[in-house]
Amino acid sequence: MDDIRNGVALAPTYHRAFDTGLIFLDERFRMRVNTQKEAELVALRLDGGLEGFKAHLGRIQLPPDRRQWPDPGLIARANRFRLVAR
């Protein structure tokens, strides 16, 4: 069953970064970088532009209706699934 609380609208580049685990949503509704994935990019010298990319992260815009906010339980599950390292 589709549930609005199990989704976050992202621009394509950030969507791909989210899907691959480079970025994640924390329990305070802030988009953050997965430090383990960041270290992998640095080690492979694929981190060009990463600082500019990270500059746009932070607290997401939430709808006025709290019933439409992302579900913290689903956020936690997604982070465990993606092996997020802070």
C-alpha atoms as an extended CHARMM CRD file, in Angstrom:
* protein
*
        86  EXT
         1         1  MET       CA              0.0000000000        0.0000000000        0.0000000000  PROA      1               0.0000000000
         2         2  ASP       CA              1.3410000000        3.4190000000       -0.9450000000  PROA      2               0.0000000000
         3         3  ASP       CA              1.7750000000        5.8180000000        1.9440000000  PROA      3               0.0000000000
         4         4  ILE       CA              2.7390000000        9.4710000000        1.6070000000  PROA      4               0.0000000000
         5         5  ARG       CA              4.8020000000        9.1260000000        4.8080000000  PROA      5               0.0000000000
         6         6  ASN       CA              7.1100000000        6.6640000000        3.0260000000  PROA      6               0.0000000000
         7         7  GLY       CA              8.4500000000        9.0960000000        0.4590000000  PROA      7               0.0000000000
         8         8  VAL       CA             10.5970000000       12.1620000000        0.0080000000  PROA      8               0.0000000000
         9         9  ALA       CA             10.6330000000       14.2630000000       -3.1680000000  PROA      9               0.0000000000
        10        10  LEU       CA             14.2000000000       14.8980000000       -4.3230000000  PROA      10              0.0000000000
        11        11  ALA       CA             15.8840000000       16.3470000000       -7.3980000000  PROA      11              0.0000000000
        12        12  PRO       CA             17.2850000000       13.5720000000       -9.6480000000  PROA      12              0.0000000000
        13        13  THR       CA             20.9230000000       13.8980000000       -8.5360000000  PROA      13              0.0000000000
        14        14  TYR       CA             19.9730000000       13.8180000000       -4.8560000000  PROA      14              0.0000000000
        15        15  HSD       CA             17.5020000000       11.0000000000       -5.4930000000  PROA      15              0.0000000000
        16        16  ARG       CA             20.2970000000        8.8440000000       -6.9340000000  PROA      16              0.0000000000
        17        17  ALA       CA             22.5540000000        9.7640000000       -4.0170000000  PROA      17              0.0000000000
        18        18  PHE       CA             19.7760000000        8.7500000000       -1.6120000000  PROA      18              0.0000000000
        19        19  ASP       CA             19.1120000000        5.4680000000       -3.4210000000  PROA      19              0.0000000000
        20        20  THR       CA             22.8040000000        4.5320000000       -3.3260000000  PROA      20              0.0000000000
        21        21  GLY       CA             23.1590000000        5.4560000000        0.3550000000  PROA      21              0.0000000000
        22        22  LEU       CA             25.4440000000        8.4670000000       -0.1050000000  PROA      22              0.0000000000
        23        23  ILE       CA             22.8870000000       10.6650000000        1.6340000000  PROA      23              0.0000000000
        24        24  PHE       CA             20.1950000000        9.8320000000        4.1340000000  PROA      24              0.0000000000
        25        25  LEU       CA             17.3900000000       11.4280000000        6.1040000000  PROA      25              0.0000000000
        26        26  ASP       CA             17.9120000000       11.4910000000        9.8590000000  PROA      26              0.0000000000
        27        27  GLU       CA             15.3100000000       11.4480000000       12.6290000000  PROA      27              0.0000000000
        28        28  ARG       CA             15.2870000000       15.2610000000       12.7610000000  PROA      28              0.0000000000
        29        29  PHE       CA             14.3650000000       15.4450000000        9.0660000000  PROA      29              0.0000000000
        30        30  ARG       CA             17.8270000000       16.5860000000        7.9800000000  PROA      30              0.0000000000
        31        31  MET       CA             19.4180000000       15.2240000000        4.8380000000  PROA      31              0.0000000000
        32        32  ARG       CA             22.9870000000       14.2110000000        5.7050000000  PROA      32              0.0000000000
        33        33  VAL       CA             25.9990000000       12.5220000000        4.1230000000  PROA      33              0.0000000000
        34        34  ASN       CA             26.7950000000        8.9010000000        4.9030000000  PROA      34              0.0000000000
        35        35  THR       CA             30.4010000000        9.2230000000        6.0860000000  PROA      35              0.0000000000
        36        36  GLN       CA             31.3120000000        5.6890000000        5.0250000000  PROA      36              0.0000000000
        37        37  LYS       CA             30.1710000000        6.2850000000        1.4390000000  PROA      37              0.0000000000
        38        38  GLU       CA             31.8980000000        9.6700000000        1.4430000000  PROA      38              0.0000000000
        39        39  ALA       CA             35.1710000000        8.0210000000        2.5080000000  PROA      39              0.0000000000
        40        40  GLU       CA             34.7990000000        5.4980000000       -0.3260000000  PROA      40              0.0000000000
        41        41  LEU       CA             34.4490000000        8.3060000000       -2.8660000000  PROA      41              0.0000000000
        42        42  VAL       CA             37.4730000000       10.1170000000       -1.4370000000  PROA      42              0.0000000000
        43        43  ALA       CA             39.5840000000        6.9210000000       -1.5330000000  PROA      43              0.0000000000
        44        44  LEU       CA             38.6390000000        6.4230000000       -5.1910000000  PROA      44              0.0000000000
        45        45  ARG       CA             39.2790000000       10.1110000000       -5.9260000000  PROA      45              0.0000000000
        46        46  LEU       CA             35.6840000000       10.4940000000       -7.0850000000  PROA      46              0.0000000000
        47        47  ASP       CA             34.8750000000       13.2780000000       -4.6490000000  PROA      47              0.0000000000
        48        48  GLY       CA             35.1750000000       16.2200000000       -7.0460000000  PROA      48              0.0000000000
        49        49  GLY       CA             32.2410000000       18.5490000000       -6.4390000000  PROA      49              0.0000000000
        50        50  LEU       CA             31.2300000000       16.7940000000       -3.2470000000  PROA      50              0.0000000000
        51        51  GLU       CA             31.5740000000       19.9130000000       -1.0920000000  PROA      51              0.0000000000
        52        52  GLY       CA             29.2040000000       21.8440000000       -3.3560000000  PROA      52              0.0000000000
        53        53  PHE       CA             26.8000000000       18.9110000000       -3.3440000000  PROA      53              0.0000000000
        54        54  LYS       CA             26.8660000000       18.7740000000        0.4570000000  PROA      54              0.0000000000
        55        55  ALA       CA             26.2280000000       22.5240000000        0.7350000000  PROA      55              0.0000000000
        56        56  HSD       CA             22.6060000000       21.9510000000       -0.3120000000  PROA      56              0.0000000000
        57        57  LEU       CA             21.8810000000       19.3650000000        2.3570000000  PROA      57              0.0000000000
        58        58  GLY       CA             20.1730000000       20.0840000000        5.6600000000  PROA      58              0.0000000000
        59        59  ARG       CA             16.6480000000       20.1530000000        7.0150000000  PROA      59              0.0000000000
        60        60  ILE       CA             14.0790000000       19.2210000000        4.4000000000  PROA      60              0.0000000000
        61        61  GLN       CA             10.9790000000       21.3000000000        3.7920000000  PROA      61              0.0000000000
        62        62  LEU       CA              8.0250000000       19.6380000000        5.4320000000  PROA      62              0.0000000000
        63        63  PRO       CA              4.3410000000       20.0820000000        4.5820000000  PROA      63              0.0000000000
        64        64  PRO       CA              2.1980000000       22.0780000000        7.0330000000  PROA      64              0.0000000000
        65        65  ASP       CA              0.1300000000       18.9550000000        7.7700000000  PROA      65              0.0000000000
        66        66  ARG       CA              2.2160000000       16.8130000000       10.1440000000  PROA      66              0.0000000000
        67        67  ARG       CA              0.2700000000       13.7300000000        9.0180000000  PROA      67              0.0000000000
        68        68  GLN       CA              2.1760000000       14.0380000000        5.7290000000  PROA      68              0.0000000000
        69        69  TRP       CA              5.6450000000       14.1560000000        7.3070000000  PROA      69              0.0000000000
        70        70  PRO       CA              7.9800000000       11.1920000000        6.7800000000  PROA      70              0.0000000000
        71        71  ASP       CA              7.4460000000        8.3940000000        9.2920000000  PROA      71              0.0000000000
        72        72  PRO       CA             10.4290000000        8.2090000000       11.7220000000  PROA      72              0.0000000000
        73        73  GLY       CA             10.0860000000        4.4300000000       11.9110000000  PROA      73              0.0000000000
        74        74  LEU       CA             10.3540000000        4.1240000000        8.1430000000  PROA      74              0.0000000000
        75        75  ILE       CA             13.3320000000        6.5100000000        8.1470000000  PROA      75              0.0000000000
        76        76  ALA       CA             15.1120000000        4.2750000000       10.6800000000  PROA      76              0.0000000000
        77        77  ARG       CA             14.3530000000        1.1430000000        8.6330000000  PROA      77              0.0000000000
        78        78  ALA       CA             15.6230000000        2.7580000000        5.4370000000  PROA      78              0.0000000000
        79        79  ASN       CA             18.8380000000        3.8250000000        7.1640000000  PROA      79              0.0000000000
        80        80  ARG       CA             19.4370000000        0.3330000000        8.5360000000  PROA      80              0.0000000000
        81        81  PHE       CA             18.7730000000       -1.1550000000        5.0780000000  PROA      81              0.0000000000
        82        82  ARG       CA             21.2760000000        1.2470000000        3.4760000000  PROA      82              0.0000000000
        83        83  LEU       CA             23.8580000000        0.6160000000        6.2300000000  PROA      83              0.0000000000
        84        84  VAL       CA             24.1030000000        4.3200000000        6.9780000000  PROA      84              0.0000000000
        85        85  ALA       CA             27.2110000000        5.3340000000        8.9080000000  PROA      85              0.0000000000
        86        86  ARG       CA             27.1160000000        8.7340000000       10.4960000000  PROA      86              0.0000000000
